[in-house]
Amino acid sequence: MAATRDIPASELRTHLGAVLDAVRAGETIGVTHRGARIARIVPEADAAARRQQAVDGILAFRAEHAGRLPKLDAAAIKALIEEGRRS
């Protein structure tokens, strides 16, 4: 993955058109606020590829662990959430 260029949120507001042109050209832009990165603007093709990688990883994990993972219905998930809140 290419390096990310960081810009402050104030610069994004001022130069939005130029930033979008850079993203359209394939650049990834990090948006910072008070020095901390709060967002990343990526070309749509990159975002779609990352989403597909995530889905593929989840499907591979499920296939690898088939039969060993518990089947959870809505009631079981709600019970686990409540258990987590109590601890």
Buried (B, 14 or more C-beta within 10 A) or exposed (E): EEEEEBBEEEBBEEEEEEBEEBBEEEBBBBBBEEEEEEEEBBBEEBEEEEEEEEEEEEEEEEEEEEEEEEEEEEEEEEEEEEEEEEE
